[in-house]
C-alpha cells in the first residue's frame, strides 16, 4: 500500500515497489482514507510518503503498526528524519529521508518485507497457542463438571474425556464443549 498525496511521487514509488517484486499495489491519497482501509485489509508493505494532505504521516504509520503486520516505511524530508525516527522506531517503522536513494530504498523495503514475514509467523504462532490455551481451559472446566456431577476424580475425568474423544473420533475440545452444554443448561 502506498499512501501519498503527491501524484508524481506516487508513480515513482509504485515503479520502485514493482521493481522489487510487488505486483498488487493499492494507493491511498490521505491519512483518513488509509486508516479506513487498513482496518479491513492486510498488506505486506506500507509506504507513507509524508506529508499527506490531511496529516504529517507519522501518526498514520504508528496506527498502521498497531493494526497491521505489514513492514512500514515512512518517507520524510531529510531535515526531520532524526526527530521522526525517534518517535516511531520503537513501533518497528523504518524512516527514510527524501530525496530517496534507490539502493537504500531497496534495502529498506526488503528489510521491511522480511520483518513482515517474521511478524506474521509470530502472530500465527501466538494464535495457535491462544487456541491451545482455550482448549485446555475448556477441558479443565469439563473435568470440573464431571468431578462435581459424576463424583469422578480428576484423573478419571481426564481419562473419560480422552476415551470419549478417541471413541467418537472427535477432539478433546469438542468433547469438552459437549459436556459443558449438557451440564450447564
Buried (B, 14 or more C-beta within 10 A) or exposed (E): BBBBBBEEBBEBBBEBBEEEEBEEBEBBBBBBBBBEBBEEEEBBBBBBBBBBEBBBBBBBBBBBBEEBBBBBBBBBEEEBBEEBBEBBEEBBBBBBBBEBEEEEBEEBBBEBBEBBEEBBEEEEEEEEEEEEEEBEEBBBBBBBBBBEEEEBEEEBBBEBBEEBBEEEEBEBBBBBBBBBEEBEE
